[in-house]
Amino acid sequence: MANSGSKVLLAALVGVAAGIGVGMLIAPAKGSKTRKRLKKRIMGIADMMQDDLSEKVNAFKSAFAFDEIDETLAGGTNAGEKEDK
């Protein structure tokens, strides 16, 4: 189910981006200025999506405690064990 929700969100974002792009290309402005504005908006959307993806990856890592697994494999202590002094 979550997969289909992600697909809907992605389709909506692509639709919005396409609408903005077509609107800017049709708008009466100088071509070079329009291309610069379009590039700026596309890069903004890409940055937003990259930030969102980074947040999701970090949430996934923390949910499955990959840092603790890496530490255990490197010879550290297990997360649930206490060191004896």
RAPEZI-V526638 format. One record per helix or strand of 2 or more residues. SS is the DSSP state (H for helix, E for strand). FROM is the first residue (numbers start at 0). LEN is the number of residues. Records with the same first field share a line. If there is no record, write none. Layout:
SS->FROM-LEN ; FROM-LEN
This chain:
H->1-25 ; 30-34 ; 65-8
